[in-house]
């Protein structure tokens, strides 16, 4: 699906890299889309995929996280798979700390807004009040991921998926068929039994059922491992497959019926599709729609495309390269929208100004982080350009294994 950039092709992203810039680009775009979709009643969500099909940016983000992690695990741990498990534990702990930090920041902002504006809208909408009035009860649940306020449900899912992949990679290594079988079996088990995880209070369930969403994550993992399979390349490029993907997108558009959402015409001829396209349980309908969309996007946006050099392209790439801090910051911005729109109103200009302004801040932070990263790499002790040119080139990876992809969710 995504291929390593050839040495002869000039890099299309800031800071030359051998990895496929499109992975970072789509992850960066997914973070901006998630921010817009989760800002309360936000008009900018109409510029995302949310209202034009039966899948949204959640599938894109989780799928690409699995894709990137597969490339990184294959590059680092294929010859020593036992090391995948301690690495997964370390990464999961890092994600856990970011999750707790995000909650502390959001809860603090909610309390400050109540003190300043005299409104508890943030505490109410973001389900912070239970933590404030029953701290002794809720604090242990927060620490054990049994209390997940709105907007704080992606990182806990990713924590569990990271731990899962650490174990699976030790057992399966690069055998993509085993991951596929595991994903399907566990998803079917969740679908038949209805098993999921609950959140405080016990009547609330996880927004993303991890027993189901592991299939989306592992789908990205499988595609990365199998991308050099000749049969997969033939299937992806076959005219019949392209026609099927376009058909799925058209059906998804009709099922989403954006004209009805806008109140223009209450006509939903394929509403039955959206009724069965459960987001919480990662419906195969949603996954099929996302894969069709990813297929067409991959065909349209080639790795050699100069779009990665444009301002928008470079901005999304840099956000995607630092997806963990950028995602946490965007989550805080989405939470802040509840207070901003309560104070200034929900007019279209206010929504657009806030959404575009915060997105611009994300871009600015990404460029600053990139500049600091390049400065630190070029600081005292860094190898000179001549030394790097003389250094031996790394050996090419095995034909059936992916080249190192963008670092996973960091």
N, C-alpha and C positions, 0 to 999 in steps of 0.2 A: 504493500500500500504506500508506505513512505520508503524511499530508497536513499542510501547514503550518497552524498554529493560527490561526484567524481572530481579527481584532483584537477582536471583541466577546466572545470566549470568554476567561474569566479564566485565566491561566496556572496550571498544576497543579504547578509545580515551584518550588523556592526560587530566588529571583533571577529576576524576570520575564524571559521570553525569547520571541521570536517563533518559535523552532524547535519542532519536534514533540518533546515531552518523552518520548514513548514510545521513541524511538531511544536516548536516554541510559539510560532505565530498563532496556530489554532488554540493552544492553551491560553495564550494571552487574551485572545478574542473571547474565549469562553469565560475568563474571569470578569471581563468587562460586561459581558452579557448576563452573567449571574448577578452581578451588582445591580444592573438595571432591572432585571426581573424580580429582584428581592427588595428593591426600594418600593415602598408602599404606593400602590395605585400609580405607577410611573408610566407616563406616556412614551418614554424611551424604550420600553419593552417591545414596542411595535417595530423597532429596528433590529430585533433579535429574531431567532427562529421560533420563538415560543408560540406565536399566534398563527403560524403558517404551516403547521404540521402536527403530528402526534408525538414528537419527541422535542427535547429542548437542549439547552446548554449543559444540563447535568450529565446526559449521556456522553456528550462530547468531552467533558472534563474527565469523567471517570474512565472512559475508554482510552483516552490519550495517556492518562496516568498509568494504566496497565501496559500500554504500548511502550512508553518510555522506560518503565521499570524492567520490562523484559529485555530491552536492549542493554540496559546497564547491568543487570544480573548476568546475562550471557557474556558480557565483556569481562566482568570481574570474577565471577564465581563458577564458571563452567568447569574449570579444572580442580576447583576446591569447593564443591557445593556446600560442605558443612559450614563454611563461613557465611553463607547466606542467612542462616538463622540468627547469629549474633548481630549481623548488620540490620536485619529486619527489626530486632528488638530495639536497637539503638535508634533507628529511624522512627519507629512507633513512639518511643519516649519523647523524641523531639516534637513530633506531631502533637502528642499529649500536652506538652508544655505550651505549645502555641494555642491549643484549644482552651486551656485554662486562662492564658493571658488574654485571649479574645473576650472571654466571658467577663473577666475582671474589668477590662476597659469598657465594655458595653454596659455593665451594671453600674459602673462609676458615672458614665455619661447619663444614664437614666436617672440616677439620684440627683446629679447636679442640675439636670433639666427640671426636675420636680421642684427643687429649691429655688431655681431662677424664674421659671414660668408659672409655678403653682399648678402644673399639670402632671398627672401621672400616666400620660398616654404612652410613654416609652416603657415604663414599668409594666403597664397592662398589656400592650401589644407584644412586647418581647418576653413576657412571662417571667419578669424579674422579681415581681412582688413576693411570690412564695419564698424565694431565697432570703429576702429581707425580713420577713415576718416569722419565718421558721428556720432560721439558719442552722440550728443544731440538727434538724432533721434533713434538710436539703443538702448541706455541705458534704456529708459522706456520699450522697447520691451524685453530686457533681463530680466528686473525685473518682467515682467508679463508673462514670458515663451512664448513670441511670437517671440523670436529670439533664435533658437536652432542650433548652429554650429554642424558639424559632431562630433560624439563621445559623445555629450552631450544631448542625447535624451532619455536615459533610466530613469534617475532620474525624469524628468518632468512627464513621464508616471507613475512612481511609486507614485509620489505625488498625482496625481489625483486618482489613484486606492486606495491609503490609505484613502483619504477623502471619497471615495465612500463606502468602506467597513465599515467605521465608522457609516455611515447612515444605510447601509443595515443590519448590525448586530443589531442595535437598533430595526429595524423593523422585521427581520427574526429570530434573535437569532441562534439557532442550527438547524433550519429547512432547511436541505441541498437541498431539492427539490425546495424550493423557490429561492435559489441562482441559481440553475441550470436553472430554467425557466427564471429568469431575464437575465442571461447571454445569453441564446439562443435568446430571444426576442430582446435584444439590438443589438446583432451581426447581426441578420437578418435585423433590421432597418438600420444599417450601410451599409450592403451589398446592400440593395434595393435602398436606397437614395444616397449612396456615401458620406454621411456626414463624415467629419473629421475636423481636426484643421490645420490651416495654420501657417507658420513660415515666418519670414522676409527673403527676400521680399515675398509678398503675393503669388507669384507663387510657392513657396516652401511649401511642406506639411510635417506634422510630419512623421518621419520615421516609428513610431509605432502608428497607428491610435488607440487612446484610446477607441473609441467606439467598436472596434473590439478586441483589446488585453485584454479588461476586461474579455473576455471569457476564455482566457488562465489562467489569474490570478484566476478567480473564479472557474475554473476547479480544480486547486490545492486546493482551499478553500473547494470545494464540496467533493473531494476525502478524505481530512482530516476528515471532519465531518461524512462522510458515511463509513469510513474504517472498523468499527466494525459491519456493517450490514451483517448478515449471507449470504444473497444472493450475496453480492459483493465478499465475501470471496470465495464462491463457483464458481462464474464466473472467478475470477482471477486464481484460481487453476485448472480450468477445462482444460483438454488436448486440447479441441477444441479451447479455447481462446489462449492457448500457441501457437498452430499451426497457428492461425490467425495472431498473433503478428509477428511470424517469417516470414510469408508470406508477411506481410506489409513491413517488413524491407528489404526483398529481392527485392520486387517491387520498394521500395524507392532507393535502391542501383542501380538498373538498370536505373531508371529514372534520378538519379544524374549523371550517366555515368562518373565516375572519369577518365576513360581511355581517354575520349574525352577532358576533361579539361586539362589533361596532354599533349594533342596533339598526343597521340599514335594511336588512331583510331577514326575517326569521325563517330561514330555509336551511335545514340541516339534513340533507338526503342520506348521509353516511354517519349519522350520529352513533349508530351501533358500534362503530369502530372505536370512537373515543370512549364509549361506555366501558369497553373491555380493555382499553389501553391503560392499565393501572400503572401509575408512576411508582407508588410505594413498593410494588412487587415486581418492578422491572419487566413489564409485559413484553413478550417477544415482538408484539406489534410495534412498540416503541423502538426496540433494538433494530428491527428490520428497517424501519423508516430512517433511523440514524445511519445505519450502514449504507443505505441507498444514497443518502445525502453526502456521506463521506466519500463514497465511490465517485459520484459526479464531481465533487469538489476537488478530489485528487486528480481527476482527469483534466479539469479546467486549470488548476493551479499547479503547473509543473515545477519541479525543483529548480530548473533553469530560468524560471520566470523572474524578470527584474522587479516585480512588485515588492519583493523583500527588501529592496534598497530604498523604497519610498518612505516618507515620514511615517505614514500610517503603518506600513509593514514593519519598519524597524521598531516602532513603538510597541506593537503587539509582541514582537519577538523578544524584546527586552523584558516585558512583563512576564511572558511565558517562561523565560529562563530563570526567573526568581519567583516561581509560582506560589511557593508557600507564604513568604511574607506579603506578597501582593494580594493573595487570596484573603489573608487575615485582615489586611488593611481595607480591602473592598467590603468585607463583611461588616467591619466597624462603620464604614460609610453607609452601607445599606441600613444598619440599625439607626444611625443618626438621622436618616431621612424621615423617620417617624416623628422626631422632634422638629425638624426643619419644616416639614409640611404642616405640622400642627401650628407652628408659630407664624409662618408666612402664607399659609393656605396651599391648596393643591391646584392652583391654576397651571395651565400648560407652560407658560413662561417660567414659573418657579421650578416646576419639575425638570424642564429641559436645562435650565441654568445650573441647577444643583447637580444633575446627572452628568452633564458635560464637564462641569467644573471639577467634580471629583475624579472623573475619568482622566482629565488633564493632569491632576495631581498625581494619579497613579503613573501616568506616562513620565512626568517629571522625576518622580522618585526612582523609576526604573532606569532612566538615563543617568541620574546621579550615582546609583548603585553600580552601573556599568562603568562609569568613569572612575569611581573609586577602585573597582576591581582591576581595571587595566593599570591604574597607577600603582597599586600594590604589587601586581605582577611584574611591573617594570622598575620596582624599587631596588634598594641595595641588595646585592646577592643574586639578582635575577640574571639568567644567562643572556649573553649578548645575542644580537641578531646573527652574527657570524657563527657563534657557537651553535645556535639552533639550526642553522643551515647545514653545518657539518655533522650534526647528530644523525645517527642511523635512523632510517625510517622504520616505524613499527611494522611487524609482519601483518599481512592481510589476514582477516578472519576466515574461518572455514567457510566454504561456499554456501552451506545450508544454514549458517548462523548469521544473525543480524550484526551489522557493525555497530559500535557504540552509539547509542541514540542520545537524545537530550537527557541530561540528568533527571531522574524521576523527581516528583513533587518535592521541591526543596525550598 
